[in-house]
Amino acid sequence: MYLVVLFAATALLGSSRSANVNKHMRLLTELDNSIDNNVAPPKRQSVARRFLTITQRPNATYAHSSGEVLELTCDAVGAPAPSIHWFKNDAPVYEYDVESNELIDSNPTSLARTISTLLVTRSGGQDVYSCLINSGAKTARATTVVYSKYGGTPLSERVKLFPLEPRIVVTYEMYLDVIGSNIVLPCRVKGHPRPHVTWRDNKGAVIKRDPRMKVLRSGELVISSLRWSDMGEFSCQATNIFGSQLAKTFVYPAKAG
């Protein structure tokens, strides 16, 4: 059902927006044809059925110098929208996990591609990091081993300040849900001083006083009563005195059924 809606959308949108729709449609089509042991589903089977696929996982191993910033990224597509939690040596990474758990539960009708990044600044010997991905009753896990790398050249002053720059650590690359739903688009950030988060709507306007859209202190964007006209790319930008980072989420409103 959702793929049918997306095909219809390409005929109604401008060329640039159609290109974005087509990009994500290709991803959804590839996933729909690869789940369930690579058995292609019937042509009219809905992508809304429950599934979970890891689309990017950390490398098997990393060598890390303490004080440098190592970014571990997990990327997953699922229905409903997946949440990602990090563990170090089988124990939750508490500071990060608190932020992850603050995300409002995703709607059962949703489908999303979630990107989550863990920033590692310290290592001791050999540590095993895992990302645990939840989507409804389904779970998936990816694991990497981080080894300490001793010696090397001294860190530059710029590298020492690097952890203070804004880093968007949880976001959706794309999000699909039924028209009329209340949705939450995450934009979890790290940085010091705390980065300021600015959201822009699908027309590029800064979201300030829209009665249906509200930016929470935690960085999420809440959109009430999703409309067809909300289709397009929303962007969040995290900024502090050391720099900025931008993340984009393509939103698909879909008809129920």
Salt bridges, closest charged atoms under 4 A:
ASP32 OD1 - ARG49 NH2 3.46
ASP36 OD2 - ARG49 NH1 2.93
GLU71 OE2 - ARG167 NE 3.08
ASP75 OD1 - ARG113 NE 2.90
GLU95 OE2 - LYS190 NZ 3.35
ASP97 OD1 - HIS85 ND1 3.16
GLU99 OE2 - LYS190 NZ 3.73
GLU102 OE1 - ARG188 NH1 2.93
GLU157 OE2 - LYS160 NZ 3.58
GLU165 OE2 - ARG158 NH2 2.39
GLU165 OE1 - ARG167 NH2 3.63
GLU173 OE1 - ARG113 NE 3.41
GLU220 OE2 - ARG188 NH2 2.59
ASP230 OD1 - ARG212 NH2 2.82
